[in-house]
């Protein structure tokens, strides 16, 4: 960096070592190389695969450390940031253009659905700190939960069994089991019938 470029950075953004702390990598080199390898695999083999080949995409995710149950349906334009942090029970569905941003562990229970264009966000930044560091959270989507199209789940928010987040809504707090939530921020608008979900997931606990 030239002297003229350095002088363009406000003094308040440079630490005592003279380095802009926002330029420090959030992840170690090993993780960045693993991400690079996964991105290449995604572009060459996952994204280009025919829609019916759900087993192939599950195999690719498992090859990078994901724990996948049986008959999971991940569509070719779905995105998983870190397969090695992903655990899915059986029959999980993640639709085209849906994204799981999971720098920390993310657990999708049986029959959980993330619809088209939905975004499950597992990390944010500490905006009150000079270095603007990344902070991530483990997250869980419960059995038979449904994140509808274009909806978003904020970092650290967990979704209860059978809960539904409606079209285009944004969840900023945990969603109770079998609650139906809508709006920005999402609020509970009604209760889902437990008869729509088989035992043992439809208990009143």
Backbone as a chain_set.jsonl record, in Angstrom:
{"seq": "XXXXXXXXXXXXXXXXXXXXXXXXXXXXXXXXXXXXXXXXXXXXXXXXXXXXXXXXXXXXXXXXXXXXXXXXXXXXXXXXXXXXXXXXXXXXXXXXXXXXXXXXXXXXXXXXXXXXXXXXXXXXXXXXXXXXXXXXXXXXXXXXXXXXXXXXXXXXXXXXXXXXXXXXXXXXXXXXXXXXXXXXXXXXXXXXXXXXXXXXXXXXX", "coords": {"N": [[0.839, -1.189, 0.0], [0.616, 2.207, -0.854], [1.906, 5.371, 0.457], [0.054, 7.385, 0.04], [-2.332, 5.932, -0.239], [-2.484, 4.749, 2.286], [-2.859, 7.0, 3.892], [-5.423, 7.572, 3.292], [-7.026, 6.029, 4.832], [-8.976, 6.387, 7.664], [-7.584, 7.448, 10.806], [-8.748, 6.334, 13.054], [-9.45, 3.826, 12.265], [-7.249, 2.22, 12.195], [-5.183, -0.015, 13.89], [-2.872, -0.286, 16.727], [-0.668, -1.507, 15.581], [-0.534, -0.507, 13.076], [-2.057, -1.672, 11.132], [-5.017, -2.101, 9.301], [-7.642, -3.368, 11.073], [-9.895, -4.573, 9.995], [-9.065, -5.925, 7.815], [-8.038, -8.322, 8.557], [-8.199, -11.784, 8.221], [-11.208, -13.614, 8.727], [-11.262, -16.322, 9.098], [-9.085, -19.16, 9.572], [-6.332, -20.166, 7.395], [-6.579, -22.857, 6.589], [-9.359, -23.336, 6.709], [-10.219, -21.522, 4.79], [-9.089, -22.58, 2.474], [-10.462, -24.985, 2.353], [-13.03, -24.02, 1.927], [-12.639, -22.865, -0.603], [-12.154, -25.17, -2.136], [-14.614, -26.482, -1.855], [-16.296, -24.588, -3.096], [-15.415, -24.767, -5.737], [-16.129, -27.407, -6.307], [-18.885, -27.147, -6.003], [-19.511, -25.383, -8.128], [-18.725, -26.893, -10.375], [-19.864, -29.479, -10.18], [-22.119, -29.697, -8.465], [-23.941, -27.491, -8.835], [-24.428, -27.777, -11.559], [-25.75, -30.143, -11.839], [-28.463, -32.312, -12.859], [-31.889, -31.646, -11.958], [-33.368, -33.902, -10.804], [-31.393, -35.395, -9.483], [-31.011, -35.815, -6.588], [-29.77, -37.54, -4.798], [-27.131, -37.541, -5.709], [-26.307, -34.91, -5.126], [-26.558, -34.959, -2.362], [-24.562, -36.805, -1.842], [-22.291, -35.324, -2.629], [-22.362, -33.26, -0.709], [-22.009, -34.797, 1.615], [-19.469, -35.721, 1.09], [-17.971, -33.547, 1.733], [-18.227, -33.424, 4.43], [-20.811, -33.112, 5.498], [-23.575, -34.349, 7.423], [-25.971, -36.407, 6.38], [-29.346, -37.375, 6.24], [-31.649, -39.911, 5.013], [-33.087, -39.689, 1.713], [-32.956, -36.854, 1.326], [-33.688, -33.73, -0.199], [-31.961, -31.608, -1.898], [-31.865, -28.96, -3.965], [-30.452, -28.022, -7.219], [-29.736, -25.277, -7.328], [-29.623, -24.572, -4.719], [-27.819, -23.395, -1.822], [-25.104, -24.089, 0.252], [-23.103, -22.958, 2.737], [-21.048, -24.047, 4.346], [-20.577, -27.256, 4.193], [-19.478, -29.076, 6.072], [-20.401, -28.196, 8.491], [-23.018, -28.899, 8.597], [-25.89, -30.706, 9.523], [-28.344, -33.001, 8.707], [-31.466, -34.53, 9.218], [-33.682, -37.164, 8.087], [-35.327, -36.706, 4.914], [-35.128, -33.913, 4.478], [-35.627, -30.78, 2.863], [-34.21, -28.436, 0.681], [-34.687, -25.753, -1.274], [-34.343, -24.429, -4.686], [-32.253, -21.569, -4.947], [-32.421, -21.067, -2.258], [-30.575, -20.478, 0.757], [-28.181, -21.641, 3.047], [-26.382, -20.239, 5.395], [-23.803, -21.043, 7.183], [-21.48, -20.727, 9.203], [-21.125, -21.746, 11.769], [-22.395, -24.699, 13.476], [-25.276, -26.141, 11.934], [-28.449, -27.483, 12.193], [-30.846, -29.443, 10.715], [-33.87, -30.778, 11.244], [-35.961, -33.739, 10.855], [-37.839, -33.735, 7.858], [-37.794, -30.972, 7.595], [-38.23, -27.908, 5.793], [-36.839, -25.629, 3.536], [-37.742, -23.117, 1.603], [-37.909, -21.727, -1.811], [-35.525, -19.248, -2.418], [-35.273, -18.552, 0.241], [-33.469, -17.569, 3.228], [-31.244, -18.637, 5.563], [-29.524, -17.408, 8.085], [-26.526, -17.699, 9.675], [-24.646, -16.076, 10.943], [-23.183, -12.93, 11.971], [-21.859, -9.588, 12.404], [-19.835, -8.005, 14.894], [-20.691, -4.99, 15.33], [-20.042, -2.863, 16.952], [-17.406, -2.973, 17.502], [-14.03, -2.184, 16.668], [-12.626, -3.866, 14.864], [-14.677, -5.114, 13.549], [-15.534, -7.852, 13.868], [-16.433, -11.185, 12.779], [-19.137, -13.07, 14.048], [-20.566, -16.132, 14.867], [-23.316, -18.509, 15.12], [-24.627, -21.524, 16.5], [-27.419, -23.228, 15.05], [-30.856, -24.37, 14.773], [-33.34, -25.966, 12.876], [-36.504, -27.115, 13.376], [-38.217, -30.329, 13.349], [-40.399, -30.923, 10.658], [-40.702, -28.222, 10.276], [-41.146, -25.149, 8.413], [-39.681, -22.938, 6.325], [-40.761, -20.433, 4.5], [-40.916, -19.28, 1.024], [-38.596, -16.722, 0.18], [-38.347, -15.892, 2.774], [-36.521, -15.055, 5.82], [-34.205, -16.1, 8.283], [-32.858, -14.881, 11.162], [-29.473, -14.52, 12.557], [-28.657, -16.938, 15.015], [-31.271, -17.556, 15.66], [-33.65, -19.979, 16.477], [-35.805, -22.528, 15.212], [-38.826, -23.937, 16.05], [-40.22, -27.295, 16.284], [-42.478, -28.067, 13.703], [-43.077, -25.384, 13.24], [-43.882, -22.465, 11.24], [-42.604, -20.092, 9.035], [-43.76, -17.407, 7.39], [-44.232, -16.379, 3.91], [-41.744, -14.212, 2.782], [-41.195, -13.199, 5.321], [-39.365, -12.169, 8.307], [-37.544, -13.689, 10.717], [-36.687, -12.772, 13.891], [-36.552, -13.628, 16.449], [-36.632, -16.653, 18.416], [-38.754, -19.213, 17.1], [-41.715, -20.554, 18.255], [-42.71, -23.987, 18.798], [-44.962, -25.209, 16.377], [-46.061, -22.742, 15.905], [-47.311, -20.215, 13.699], [-45.79, -17.773, 11.875], [-45.572, -14.399, 10.762], [-44.614, -11.479, 8.881], [-42.53, -8.469, 9.296], [-40.675, -7.335, 11.807], [-41.118, -10.918, 12.226], [-44.156, -12.054, 13.639], [-46.168, -14.058, 15.799], [-49.038, -15.365, 14.356], [-50.971, -17.293, 14.275], [-51.862, -20.666, 15.258], [-50.494, -23.746, 14.256], [-52.119, -26.727, 13.211], [-51.616, -29.613, 15.044], [-52.232, -32.038, 14.062], [-51.313, -32.111, 11.519], [-48.802, -33.052, 11.542], [-46.944, -35.977, 12.036], [-46.799, -38.295, 14.857], [-43.667, -38.855, 16.567], [-43.629, -36.095, 16.713], [-45.712, -34.331, 17.135], [-46.445, -33.798, 19.697], [-47.553, -32.119, 22.714], [-45.541, -30.793, 23.964]], "CA": [[0.0, 0.0, 0.0], [1.4, 3.436, -0.93], [1.649, 6.316, 1.537], [-1.178, 8.105, -0.251], [-3.433, 5.048, 0.063], [-2.56, 4.588, 3.725], [-3.393, 8.213, 4.493], [-6.848, 7.662, 3.019], [-7.73, 5.278, 5.861], [-9.071, 7.173, 8.894], [-6.711, 6.977, 11.871], [-9.533, 5.545, 14.003], [-9.646, 2.476, 11.755], [-5.969, 1.541, 12.165], [-4.801, -0.351, 15.259], [-1.538, 0.16, 17.144], [0.356, -2.091, 14.717], [-0.588, 0.164, 11.792], [-2.81, -2.502, 10.19], [-6.471, -1.987, 9.378], [-8.087, -4.664, 11.632], [-10.95, -5.192, 9.182], [-8.427, -6.719, 6.762], [-7.615, -9.601, 9.115], [-9.114, -12.839, 7.79], [-12.089, -14.128, 9.777], [-11.063, -17.764, 9.24], [-7.712, -19.589, 9.279], [-6.045, -20.549, 6.016], [-7.116, -24.193, 6.31], [-10.787, -23.209, 6.427], [-10.395, -20.809, 3.516], [-8.783, -23.531, 1.403], [-11.581, -25.922, 2.288], [-14.121, -23.292, 1.286], [-12.304, -22.748, -2.015], [-12.363, -26.475, -2.758], [-16.055, -26.711, -1.916], [-16.867, -23.695, -4.116], [-15.096, -25.342, -7.047], [-16.992, -28.585, -6.449], [-20.249, -26.646, -6.181], [-19.658, -24.821, -9.47], [-18.498, -27.885, -11.423], [-20.604, -30.728, -10.067], [-23.393, -29.56, -7.734], [-24.811, -26.525, -9.512], [-24.722, -28.218, -12.925], [-26.404, -31.451, -11.839], [-29.898, -32.293, -13.17], [-32.754, -31.495, -10.787], [-33.77, -35.129, -10.096], [-30.273, -36.131, -8.876], [-30.861, -35.403, -5.195], [-28.796, -38.419, -4.174], [-25.802, -37.077, -6.104], [-25.963, -33.7, -4.372], [-26.33, -35.395, -0.982], [-23.228, -37.422, -1.829], [-21.285, -34.258, -2.651], [-22.368, -32.618, 0.605], [-21.393, -35.729, 2.563], [-18.037, -35.783, 0.784], [-17.354, -32.398, 2.398], [-18.417, -33.503, 5.87], [-22.194, -33.013, 5.961], [-24.256, -35.567, 7.873], [-27.224, -36.356, 5.627], [-30.273, -38.481, 6.376], [-32.118, -40.497, 3.756], [-33.995, -38.982, 0.793], [-32.934, -35.388, 1.394], [-33.822, -33.09, -1.502], [-31.273, -30.328, -2.056], [-31.97, -28.658, -5.393], [-29.138, -27.618, -7.737], [-29.389, -23.881, -7.058], [-29.515, -24.341, -3.281], [-26.447, -23.058, -1.44], [-24.673, -24.412, 1.613], [-21.823, -22.255, 2.9], [-20.038, -24.971, 4.893], [-21.18, -28.578, 4.383], [-18.944, -29.742, 7.258], [-21.152, -27.727, 9.658], [-24.426, -29.19, 8.334], [-26.461, -32.005, 9.865], [-29.741, -33.132, 8.283], [-32.152, -35.801, 9.41], [-34.265, -37.661, 6.843], [-36.331, -35.995, 4.097], [-34.974, -32.451, 4.507], [-35.683, -30.172, 1.533], [-33.709, -27.066, 0.511], [-35.094, -25.479, -2.642], [-33.5, -23.559, -5.51], [-31.969, -20.2, -4.503], [-32.361, -21.003, -0.799], [-29.183, -20.465, 1.196], [-27.838, -21.915, 4.432], [-25.098, -19.608, 5.72], [-23.561, -21.779, 8.424], [-20.121, -20.804, 9.739], [-21.212, -22.662, 12.903], [-23.229, -25.862, 13.189], [-26.683, -25.931, 11.587], [-29.129, -28.771, 12.283], [-32.181, -29.471, 10.122], [-34.515, -32.006, 11.696], [-36.718, -34.501, 9.863], [-38.867, -33.097, 7.035], [-37.696, -29.506, 7.552], [-38.253, -27.382, 4.428], [-36.405, -24.252, 3.283], [-38.287, -22.917, 0.259], [-37.173, -20.963, -2.812], [-35.055, -17.914, -2.099], [-35.19, -18.302, 1.683], [-32.098, -17.376, 3.689], [-31.023, -18.945, 6.974], [-28.26, -16.705, 8.315], [-25.919, -18.162, 10.914], [-23.561, -15.231, 11.443], [-23.271, -11.479, 11.798], [-20.616, -8.935, 12.804], [-19.895, -7.126, 16.069], [-20.556, -3.675, 14.691], [-19.536, -1.879, 17.91], [-15.972, -3.182, 17.682], [-13.23, -1.623, 15.59], [-12.255, -4.87, 13.869], [-15.9, -5.604, 12.897], [-15.314, -9.302, 13.761], [-17.538, -12.091, 12.511], [-19.57, -13.915, 15.15], [-21.527, -17.087, 14.324], [-24.156, -19.164, 16.114], [-25.282, -22.794, 16.128], [-28.849, -23.024, 14.81], [-31.638, -25.584, 14.545], [-34.682, -25.913, 12.303], [-37.156, -28.278, 13.931], [-38.887, -31.302, 12.484], [-41.598, -30.462, 9.947], [-40.76, -26.756, 10.172], [-41.188, -24.678, 7.029], [-39.264, -21.566, 6.043], [-41.395, -20.215, 3.2], [-40.136, -18.574, 0.007], [-38.11, -15.361, 0.414], [-38.266, -15.584, 4.202], [-35.16, -15.045, 6.349], [-34.035, -16.424, 9.697], [-31.71, -14.118, 11.64], [-28.451, -15.292, 13.253], [-28.934, -17.423, 16.348], [-32.693, -17.844, 15.845], [-33.994, -21.38, 16.311], [-37.17, -22.736, 14.737], [-39.375, -25.095, 16.73], [-40.872, -28.336, 15.498], [-43.763, -27.718, 13.121], [-43.28, -23.939, 13.074], [-43.887, -21.959, 9.872], [-42.269, -18.685, 8.815], [-44.51, -17.134, 6.17], [-43.618, -15.764, 2.737], [-41.094, -12.917, 2.9], [-41.093, -12.755, 6.711], [-38.025, -12.2, 8.883], [-37.562, -14.152, 12.105], [-35.652, -12.154, 14.721], [-36.566, -14.344, 17.719], [-36.962, -18.075, 18.266], [-40.135, -19.519, 16.744], [-42.248, -21.61, 19.1], [-43.245, -25.138, 18.053], [-46.29, -25.165, 15.767], [-46.524, -21.387, 15.664], [-47.225, -19.672, 12.339], [-45.266, -16.428, 12.043], [-45.575, -13.589, 9.547], [-44.307, -10.067, 9.029], [-41.157, -7.994, 9.474], [-40.209, -8.675, 12.164], [-42.187, -11.912, 12.266], [-44.924, -12.234, 14.869], [-47.05, -15.219, 15.744], [-50.371, -14.966, 13.91], [-51.902, -18.37, 14.563], [-51.258, -21.935, 15.645], [-50.634, -24.811, 13.278], [-52.715, -27.95, 13.735], [-50.653, -30.687, 15.301], [-52.635, -33.203, 13.273], [-50.603, -32.067, 10.243], [-47.465, -33.596, 11.767], [-47.083, -37.281, 12.684], [-46.089, -38.579, 16.093], [-43.735, -38.242, 17.891], [-43.327, -34.669, 16.625], [-46.899, -33.494, 17.361], [-46.776, -33.752, 21.123], [-47.833, -30.779, 23.226], [-44.39, -30.275, 24.706]], "C": [[0.878, 1.244, 0.0], [1.056, 4.352, 0.225], [0.344, 7.064, 1.31], [-2.4, 7.256, 0.055], [-3.605, 4.878, 1.561], [-3.188, 5.806, 4.381], [-4.887, 8.36, 4.254], [-7.672, 6.914, 4.047], [-7.788, 6.127, 7.125], [-8.233, 6.566, 10.006], [-7.455, 6.076, 12.841], [-9.724, 4.112, 13.551], [-8.352, 1.675, 11.68], [-5.535, 1.259, 13.596], [-3.356, 0.053, 15.53], [-0.428, -0.401, 16.272], [0.393, -1.415, 13.35], [-1.362, -0.588, 10.738], [-4.307, -2.274, 10.401], [-7.03, -3.322, 9.876], [-9.188, -5.327, 10.823], [-10.378, -6.035, 8.056], [-7.938, -8.08, 7.264], [-8.652, -10.659, 8.757], [-9.924, -13.379, 8.968], [-11.857, -15.607, 10.059], [-9.613, -18.115, 8.93], [-7.575, -20.092, 7.846], [-6.645, -21.908, 5.667], [-8.601, -24.117, 5.952], [-11.035, -22.506, 5.098], [-10.089, -21.712, 2.326], [-9.9, -24.553, 1.24], [-12.787, -25.268, 1.616], [-13.883, -23.15, -0.213], [-12.563, -24.064, -2.74], [-13.853, -26.78, -2.901], [-16.702, -25.837, -2.992], [-16.593, -24.209, -5.528], [-15.975, -26.561, -7.317], [-18.432, -28.161, -6.712], [-20.466, -26.18, -7.624], [-19.588, -25.896, -10.553], [-19.478, -29.053, -11.382], [-21.981, -30.598, -9.415], [-24.362, -28.698, -8.521], [-25.245, -27.001, -10.891], [-25.499, -29.529, -12.977], [-27.894, -31.322, -12.164], [-30.749, -32.293, -11.898], [-33.095, -32.806, -10.085], [-32.657, -35.815, -9.311], [-30.001, -35.677, -7.439], [-29.821, -36.256, -4.469], [-27.366, -38.005, -4.48], [-25.379, -35.857, -5.297], [-25.767, -34.017, -2.888], [-24.948, -36.033, -0.837], [-22.134, -36.35, -1.813], [-21.21, -33.544, -1.305], [-21.704, -33.509, 1.646], [-19.889, -35.842, 2.335], [-17.276, -34.637, 1.43], [-17.76, -32.312, 3.872], [-19.829, -33.366, 6.38], [-22.698, -34.372, 6.43], [-25.669, -35.504, 7.302], [-28.065, -37.592, 5.894], [-30.718, -38.989, 5.015], [-33.066, -39.561, 3.025], [-34.08, -37.482, 1.046], [-32.974, -34.82, -0.018], [-33.204, -31.7, -1.46], [-31.232, -30.043, -3.552], [-30.693, -27.991, -5.898], [-28.764, -26.161, -7.518], [-29.445, -23.547, -5.574], [-28.043, -24.106, -2.928], [-26.211, -23.42, 0.024], [-23.275, -23.84, 1.787], [-20.724, -23.202, 3.367], [-20.674, -26.328, 5.135], [-20.728, -29.277, 5.657], [-19.628, -29.278, 8.546], [-22.639, -28.072, 9.566], [-24.792, -30.607, 8.773], [-27.937, -31.996, 9.475], [-30.261, -34.512, 8.681], [-32.782, -36.196, 8.072], [-35.241, -36.665, 6.221], [-36.311, -34.479, 4.265], [-34.981, -31.932, 3.076], [-35.138, -28.751, 1.596], [-33.843, -26.731, -0.966], [-34.09, -24.601, -3.391], [-33.448, -22.149, -4.932], [-32.121, -20.009, -3.003], [-30.905, -21.113, -0.363], [-29.089, -20.734, 2.688], [-26.447, -21.349, 4.677], [-24.722, -20.092, 7.12], [-22.087, -21.854, 8.827], [-20.022, -21.632, 11.015], [-22.201, -23.78, 12.554], [-24.676, -25.461, 12.899], [-27.335, -27.299, 11.468], [-30.529, -28.63, 11.71], [-32.808, -30.819, 10.447], [-35.407, -32.582, 10.592], [-37.812, -33.676, 9.187], [-38.866, -31.566, 7.112], [-37.609, -29.055, 6.097], [-37.764, -25.936, 4.438], [-36.738, -23.963, 1.83], [-37.454, -21.946, -0.582], [-36.797, -19.56, -2.308], [-34.995, -17.594, -0.626], [-33.723, -18.262, 2.116], [-32.036, -17.647, 5.188], [-29.611, -18.467, 7.307], [-27.688, -17.077, 9.672], [-24.838, -17.276, 11.484], [-23.866, -13.758, 11.199], [-21.923, -10.893, 12.203], [-20.846, -8.099, 14.063], [-19.623, -5.699, 15.601], [-20.065, -2.587, 15.633], [-18.047, -2.036, 18.18], [-15.215, -2.737, 16.44], [-12.926, -2.631, 14.485], [-13.446, -5.445, 13.123], [-15.858, -7.121, 12.762], [-16.592, -10.074, 13.474], [-17.864, -12.876, 13.78], [-20.677, -14.824, 14.617], [-22.197, -17.864, 15.448], [-24.596, -20.544, 15.622], [-26.777, -22.56, 16.008], [-29.531, -24.349, 14.518], [-32.985, -25.235, 13.924], [-35.369, -27.218, 12.686], [-37.808, -29.169, 12.895], [-40.18, -30.72, 11.931], [-41.764, -28.937, 9.985], [-40.678, -26.36, 8.706], [-40.797, -23.213, 6.979], [-39.737, -21.266, 4.629], [-40.515, -19.357, 2.286], [-39.836, -17.136, 0.422], [-38.075, -14.961, 1.883], [-36.807, -15.659, 4.661], [-35.189, -15.339, 7.844], [-32.757, -15.752, 10.17], [-30.72, -14.993, 12.407], [-28.881, -15.681, 14.67], [-30.385, -17.748, 16.631], [-32.947, -19.329, 15.569], [-35.478, -21.527, 16.005], [-37.699, -24.03, 15.339], [-39.992, -26.103, 15.782], [-42.224, -27.841, 14.978], [-44.016, -26.244, 12.899], [-43.194, -23.548, 11.604], [-43.539, -20.475, 9.887], [-42.789, -18.306, 7.444], [-43.687, -16.408, 5.11], [-43.04, -14.384, 3.04], [-40.924, -12.396, 4.306], [-39.658, -12.878, 7.208], [-38.131, -12.556, 10.354], [-36.393, -13.549, 12.859], [-35.57, -12.781, 16.097], [-36.962, -15.796, 17.457], [-38.451, -18.253, 17.967], [-40.614, -20.716, 17.564], [-42.751, -22.779, 18.244], [-44.691, -24.917, 17.623], [-46.88, -23.755, 15.67], [-46.396, -21.033, 14.2], [-46.912, -18.19, 12.476], [-45.25, -15.693, 10.715], [-45.187, -12.16, 9.884], [-42.831, -9.787, 9.199], [-41.152, -6.97, 10.616], [-41.39, -9.627, 12.324], [-42.827, -11.983, 13.642], [-45.865, -13.421, 14.692], [-48.468, -14.773, 15.41], [-51.416, -16.049, 14.157], [-51.123, -19.617, 14.94], [-51.505, -22.954, 14.546], [-51.246, -26.047, 13.928], [-51.649, -29.022, 13.906], [-51.008, -31.961, 14.553], [-51.912, -33.256, 11.931], [-49.22, -32.707, 10.331], [-47.598, -34.925, 12.509], [-46.37, -37.357, 14.028], [-44.689, -39.091, 15.745], [-43.576, -36.728, 17.883], [-44.519, -33.778, 16.982], [-47.335, -33.471, 18.82], [-46.937, -32.306, 21.568], [-46.69, -30.198, 24.047], [-43.593, -29.342, 23.833]], "O": [[1.812, 1.322, 0.798], [0.047, 4.155, 0.902], [-0.389, 7.348, 2.257], [-3.401, 7.772, 0.552], [-4.729, 4.863, 2.063], [-3.967, 5.669, 5.324], [-5.552, 9.16, 4.912], [-8.881, 7.124, 4.143], [-6.743, 6.553, 7.618], [-8.164, 5.345, 10.151], [-6.865, 5.15, 13.397], [-10.115, 3.261, 14.349], [-8.35, 0.562, 11.154], [-5.515, 2.165, 14.429], [-2.697, 0.655, 14.682], [0.659, 0.175, 16.225], [1.269, -1.722, 12.541], [-1.341, -0.206, 9.568], [-4.794, -2.257, 11.531], [-6.908, -4.325, 9.173], [-9.398, -6.533, 10.951], [-11.111, -6.781, 7.406], [-7.473, -8.899, 6.473], [-9.848, -10.455, 8.966], [-9.396, -13.576, 10.062], [-12.21, -16.098, 11.131], [-8.975, -17.446, 8.118], [-8.563, -20.399, 7.178], [-7.164, -22.09, 4.566], [-9.047, -24.761, 5.003], [-11.959, -22.861, 4.367], [-10.748, -21.624, 1.29], [-10.24, -24.939, 0.121], [-13.482, -25.905, 0.824], [-14.812, -23.297, -1.007], [-13.127, -24.072, -3.835], [-14.298, -27.274, -3.937], [-17.571, -26.309, -3.725], [-17.445, -24.098, -6.409], [-16.501, -26.727, -8.418], [-19.115, -28.751, -7.549], [-21.462, -26.527, -8.259], [-20.314, -25.82, -11.545], [-19.88, -29.562, -12.428], [-22.909, -31.318, -9.783], [-25.472, -29.126, -8.837], [-26.336, -26.654, -11.343], [-25.87, -29.978, -14.062], [-28.523, -30.334, -11.786], [-30.362, -32.875, -10.885], [-33.111, -32.83, -8.854], [-32.938, -36.735, -8.542], [-28.906, -35.216, -7.118], [-29.079, -35.753, -3.624], [-26.488, -38.101, -3.622], [-24.239, -35.771, -4.839], [-24.915, -33.42, -2.231], [-24.258, -35.827, 0.16], [-21.163, -36.463, -1.064], [-20.118, -33.256, -0.814], [-20.922, -33.03, 2.467], [-19.126, -36.037, 3.281], [-16.069, -34.739, 1.653], [-17.65, -31.253, 4.488], [-20.052, -33.488, 7.585], [-22.3, -35.411, 5.904], [-26.467, -34.652, 7.693], [-27.579, -38.718, 5.792], [-30.214, -38.543, 3.984], [-33.758, -38.748, 3.638], [-35.165, -36.904, 0.986], [-32.359, -35.372, -0.93], [-33.844, -30.736, -1.04], [-30.633, -30.799, -4.317], [-29.927, -27.45, -5.101], [-27.577, -25.832, -7.521], [-29.329, -22.381, -5.196], [-27.142, -24.556, -3.636], [-27.009, -23.098, 0.903], [-22.36, -24.208, 1.051], [-19.606, -23.169, 2.852], [-21.264, -26.538, 6.195], [-21.512, -30.003, 6.268], [-19.452, -29.905, 9.59], [-23.436, -27.588, 10.37], [-24.105, -31.573, 8.444], [-28.686, -31.099, 9.862], [-29.583, -35.524, 8.503], [-32.448, -35.619, 7.037], [-35.89, -35.888, 6.92], [-37.356, -33.833, 4.201], [-34.414, -32.558, 2.181], [-35.542, -27.957, 2.446], [-33.194, -27.348, -1.811], [-33.125, -24.1, -2.814], [-34.46, -21.606, -4.487], [-31.966, -18.89, -2.514], [-30.098, -21.761, -1.029], [-29.813, -20.142, 3.49], [-25.452, -21.912, 4.22], [-25.258, -19.609, 8.118], [-21.5, -22.936, 8.797], [-18.956, -22.166, 11.32], [-22.77, -23.796, 11.462], [-25.225, -24.562, 13.536], [-26.851, -28.168, 10.744], [-31.311, -27.796, 12.166], [-32.343, -31.863, 9.99], [-35.576, -31.977, 9.534], [-38.605, -33.008, 9.851], [-39.85, -30.933, 6.728], [-36.995, -29.725, 5.267], [-38.216, -25.122, 5.244], [-36.097, -24.497, 0.925], [-36.438, -21.419, -0.129], [-37.645, -18.802, -1.838], [-34.692, -16.457, -0.264], [-32.852, -18.838, 1.464], [-32.693, -16.971, 5.98], [-28.626, -19.055, 6.861], [-28.299, -16.801, 10.704], [-24.162, -17.679, 12.43], [-24.682, -13.396, 10.351], [-20.944, -11.629, 12.332], [-21.931, -7.553, 14.264], [-18.475, -5.269, 15.493], [-19.706, -1.5, 15.182], [-17.485, -1.309, 19.0], [-15.689, -2.891, 15.314], [-12.965, -2.289, 13.303], [-13.264, -6.19, 12.16], [-16.114, -7.647, 11.679], [-17.685, -9.671, 13.873], [-16.959, -13.298, 14.501], [-21.621, -14.346, 13.987], [-21.715, -17.88, 16.581], [-24.905, -20.706, 14.441], [-27.348, -21.784, 16.774], [-28.903, -25.314, 14.084], [-33.68, -24.329, 14.383], [-34.88, -28.3, 12.363], [-37.932, -28.809, 11.725], [-40.956, -30.099, 12.658], [-42.859, -28.428, 9.748], [-40.206, -27.126, 7.866], [-41.492, -22.354, 7.521], [-39.178, -21.787, 3.664], [-39.51, -18.789, 2.716], [-40.7, -16.43, 0.942], [-37.799, -13.804, 2.2], [-35.964, -16.248, 3.984], [-36.077, -14.888, 8.568], [-31.682, -16.024, 9.636], [-31.075, -16.081, 12.859], [-29.401, -14.857, 15.423], [-30.71, -18.177, 17.738], [-32.508, -19.864, 14.551], [-36.302, -20.746, 16.481], [-37.103, -25.092, 15.165], [-40.255, -25.799, 14.619], [-43.013, -27.267, 15.728], [-45.084, -25.881, 12.408], [-42.52, -24.211, 10.816], [-44.108, -19.701, 10.656], [-42.312, -18.827, 6.436], [-42.6, -15.898, 5.379], [-43.755, -13.493, 3.498], [-40.539, -11.239, 4.479], [-38.841, -13.587, 6.621], [-38.73, -11.823, 11.142], [-35.237, -13.785, 12.51], [-34.631, -12.51, 16.845], [-37.544, -16.123, 16.423], [-39.296, -17.54, 18.507], [-39.978, -21.77, 17.56], [-43.168, -22.582, 17.102], [-45.531, -24.49, 18.416], [-48.067, -23.598, 15.384], [-45.476, -21.495, 13.526], [-47.66, -17.44, 13.105], [-44.954, -16.277, 9.673], [-45.393, -11.686, 11.001], [-41.998, -10.692, 9.244], [-41.587, -5.837, 10.411], [-42.523, -9.194, 12.531], [-42.146, -11.974, 14.667], [-46.295, -13.739, 13.583], [-49.034, -13.914, 16.086], [-52.609, -15.757, 14.238], [-49.892, -19.625, 14.942], [-52.594, -23.015, 13.976], [-50.924, -26.373, 15.071], [-50.874, -29.29, 12.988], [-50.179, -32.862, 14.425], [-51.889, -34.296, 11.273], [-48.547, -32.884, 9.315], [-48.301, -34.992, 13.517], [-45.454, -36.582, 14.303], [-44.533, -39.719, 14.698], [-43.404, -36.129, 18.944], [-44.345, -32.567, 17.12], [-48.485, -33.153, 19.123], [-46.506, -31.383, 20.877], [-46.874, -29.205, 24.752], [-42.58, -28.798, 24.275]]}, "num_chains": 1, "name": "protein.A"}
